Amino acid sequence: MRIEYSVSQWNYYHYAEVLSLERAVALVREQGYGVELWNVWGEEKDLFDEIGRKRLKPIVEAMTVSLHTAGVDGFESHTKQIDAAAELGAGIIVLHPGDLAGADKTTLDAGLAAETVGYAQERGVRLALENGPLPFLVEAASRVEGLGICLDVGHVYFTPDPLRSYLDALKERIIHVHIQDILPQAEDALPHTGKDHYIPGTGGIPQQDWELVAAALREIDFEGIAVFEIQPRNPLQTALLGRRFFEGLLEC
């Protein structure tokens, strides 16, 4: 098993003062991480077009790079992202289930999916479908040869199916991982910006579920990228964590 750790560009969107893209990626590089790119940075709304690619290419040169879908509408939009990935040396694009769905955004468009995966393969890029509803993922994996799965650990807990069911059904197709935690119940009662995307090990995902993930990755001898996709806690959530820690010390 070999895991390369990356930091998502999305993480930086949640701070009042955002570094320049060049500086942010440089700091990520200095700490030995790869980067997962999104197509927006500040006022720049399309880093995956031809102009954006020219800017990105020297910034991420010689880094481990993956792309996150910018939201697509049809085959032409997919080819734009795939071309960007190929030019930037990104071997993986993470897609949402809706990117491979028909007009209703809930039913798999198998023809679109197969055509898109085929084009990606021609350009040396793999597509990883991020987990949403388990039945959609199972159908897509079974009908579209060459389509991989991105296991987003936190997303599992907002669907009806347990983690074990996802792993049993899809672990052989996992080619990419997003690492993040969900809010525990106590924090969920506070004002917050979202119910997931927090530091792994500090939230509501049970330890035994993290161990299931680790066991599945070892079982398939996973070789790929694990991306930290994490937003900051707000001040009240941070205070709650700090209070719990300090009160635990005082009780000793």
C-alpha positions in Angstrom: 0.0 0.0 0.0 1.2 3.5 -0.9 -0.7 6.7 0.0 0.3 10.1 -1.2 -1.3 12.8 0.9 -2.8 16.0 -0.6 -4.5 19.2 0.5 -7.6 20.4 -1.2 -7.7 23.9 -2.6 -11.2 24.0 -1.3 -9.9 24.2 2.3 -8.7 27.7 1.7 -12.1 29.1 0.8 -13.2 29.2 4.4 -10.9 31.8 5.7 -11.4 35.6 5.8 -7.9 36.3 4.5 -6.9 34.0 1.6 -3.4 33.8 0.4 -2.6 34.1 -3.3 -3.0 30.8 -5.1 0.8 30.8 -5.8 1.6 31.2 -2.1 -0.9 28.7 -0.9 0.3 26.0 -3.2 3.9 26.8 -2.4 3.3 26.2 1.3 1.5 23.0 0.5 4.5 21.9 -1.6 7.0 22.9 1.1 5.2 20.5 3.6 5.4 17.6 1.2 1.8 17.4 0.2 0.2 17.3 -3.2 -2.8 19.5 -4.2 -6.3 18.9 -5.3 -7.4 21.8 -7.6 -10.8 23.4 -7.9 -11.5 25.8 -10.7 -12.2 28.9 -8.6 -9.9 31.1 -6.6 -11.1 34.4 -5.3 -12.4 36.4 -8.3 -11.0 33.8 -10.7 -13.9 31.7 -11.8 -12.5 29.3 -14.3 -9.0 28.0 -13.7 -9.6 25.0 -15.9 -10.0 27.0 -19.2 -6.9 27.5 -21.4 -5.9 30.7 -19.7 -6.2 29.3 -16.3 -4.2 26.2 -17.2 -1.3 28.3 -18.3 -1.3 30.0 -14.9 -1.7 26.8 -13.0 0.9 24.7 -14.8 4.1 26.4 -13.4 2.5 26.6 -9.9 1.9 22.8 -9.6 4.9 21.6 -11.7 6.4 18.4 -10.3 3.6 18.1 -7.7 1.1 15.3 -7.2 -2.1 16.9 -8.6 -5.7 15.8 -8.8 -8.7 17.8 -10.0 -12.1 18.2 -8.4 -15.1 18.6 -10.7 -16.2 22.1 -11.4 -19.7 21.0 -12.1 -20.3 19.8 -15.7 -23.2 19.8 -18.1 -22.7 17.3 -20.9 -19.8 15.7 -22.6 -18.2 19.0 -23.8 -17.8 20.2 -20.2 -16.3 16.9 -19.2 -13.7 17.1 -22.0 -12.7 20.6 -20.8 -11.9 19.3 -17.3 -10.2 16.2 -18.7 -8.0 18.3 -21.0 -7.1 20.5 -18.0 -6.1 17.5 -16.0 -4.0 16.1 -18.8 -2.2 19.4 -19.3 -1.5 19.8 -15.6 -0.3 16.3 -15.0 -3.3 15.4 -12.9 -4.0 11.7 -13.1 -7.4 11.8 -11.3 -10.6 13.9 -11.6 -13.1 13.5 -8.8 -16.7 13.6 -10.1 -20.1 13.9 -8.3 -22.8 11.5 -9.2 -24.8 14.2 -10.9 -22.0 14.8 -13.4 -22.8 11.4 -14.9 -26.5 11.6 -14.6 -29.2 12.5 -17.1 -31.4 15.6 -17.1 -33.0 14.6 -13.8 -29.5 14.5 -12.1 -30.4 11.4 -10.3 -30.4 8.6 -12.9 -27.2 7.3 -14.4 -26.6 8.3 -18.1 -24.5 5.2 -18.9 -23.8 6.5 -22.4 -22.4 9.8 -21.2 -20.4 8.0 -18.5 -18.9 5.5 -20.9 -18.0 8.2 -23.5 -16.5 10.4 -20.8 -14.4 7.6 -19.3 -13.2 6.6 -22.7 -12.1 10.1 -23.5 -10.3 10.4 -20.2 -8.5 7.1 -20.8 -7.3 8.5 -24.2 -5.8 11.5 -22.3 -4.2 9.4 -19.6 -6.7 10.5 -16.9 -8.8 8.4 -14.5 -12.3 9.4 -13.3 -13.2 8.8 -9.6 -16.9 9.0 -8.8 -17.3 10.4 -5.3 -19.8 8.7 -3.1 -23.4 9.8 -3.0 -26.3 7.3 -3.0 -24.9 3.7 -2.9 -27.3 2.3 -5.5 -26.2 5.0 -8.0 -22.5 4.1 -7.4 -23.1 0.4 -7.6 -24.9 0.8 -10.9 -22.2 3.1 -12.3 -19.4 0.8 -11.3 -21.1 -2.2 -12.8 -22.1 -0.6 -16.1 -19.1 1.6 -16.9 -15.8 -0.1 -17.3 -12.8 1.9 -16.1 -14.8 4.2 -13.8 -13.2 4.4 -10.3 -14.6 5.4 -7.0 -13.5 8.2 -4.7 -14.3 7.2 -1.1 -15.2 10.4 0.8 -15.4 9.0 4.4 -17.6 11.7 5.8 -20.2 11.7 3.0 -21.2 8.1 3.9 -23.0 9.3 7.0 -25.5 11.4 5.1 -26.9 8.4 3.2 -29.1 5.5 4.4 -26.4 2.9 4.0 -23.7 2.2 6.5 -20.0 2.5 5.8 -19.5 -1.3 5.7 -22.0 -1.6 2.9 -20.1 1.0 0.8 -16.8 -0.9 1.4 -18.3 -4.3 0.7 -19.8 -3.1 -2.6 -17.1 -0.8 -3.9 -13.7 -1.3 -2.2 -12.2 -3.0 -5.3 -13.0 0.2 -7.3 -11.6 2.7 -4.9 -8.8 4.7 -6.5 -9.0 8.0 -4.5 -9.9 9.0 -1.0 -11.2 12.1 0.7 -10.4 12.2 4.5 -12.7 14.2 6.7 -14.9 13.8 9.8 -18.5 14.7 10.6 -19.7 16.8 13.6 -20.4 15.0 16.8 -23.8 15.5 18.3 -22.7 18.1 20.9 -21.2 20.4 18.2 -24.1 19.8 15.8 -26.3 21.7 18.3 -24.2 24.8 17.9 -24.2 27.3 15.0 -21.9 26.0 12.3 -21.0 26.2 8.6 -21.6 22.5 7.8 -22.1 19.1 9.2 -19.0 17.6 7.8 -15.5 18.3 6.5 -13.6 18.5 9.8 -10.3 17.2 11.1 -10.4 13.3 11.1 -10.4 11.9 14.6 -12.1 15.0 16.1 -15.7 14.3 15.1 -18.5 11.9 15.1 -17.2 9.0 13.0 -16.7 6.1 15.3 -13.2 4.7 15.8 -14.3 1.3 14.5 -15.4 2.9 11.2 -12.1 4.5 10.7 -10.5 1.1 11.4 -12.8 -0.4 8.7 -11.6 2.1 6.2 -8.0 1.4 7.0 -8.6 -2.4 6.8 -10.3 -2.0 3.4 -7.4 0.1 2.0 -4.9 -2.5 3.2 -6.9 -5.3 1.8 -7.0 -3.8 -1.7 -3.3 -2.7 -1.4 -4.4 0.9 -2.2 -2.0 3.0 -4.1 -3.3 6.5 -4.7 -4.0 9.9 -3.2 -5.7 10.7 0.1 -6.9 14.3 0.2 -7.6 16.3 3.3 -10.8 18.2 2.5 -11.3 20.1 5.7 -12.9 23.4 6.8 -12.2 25.2 10.1 -14.5 25.0 13.1 -16.2 28.2 14.2 -15.2 29.8 17.5 -18.0 28.1 19.5 -17.1 24.7 18.2 -13.4 25.4 19.0 -14.3 26.5 22.5 -16.3 23.4 23.1 -13.3 21.2 22.1 -11.0 23.2 24.3 -13.3 23.1 27.3 -13.7 19.4 27.1 -10.0 18.9 27.0 -9.3 21.3 29.9 -12.1 20.0 32.1 -10.8 16.5 31.5 -7.4 17.6 32.9 -9.0 19.1 36.0 -10.9 15.9 36.7 -7.8 13.8 36.8 
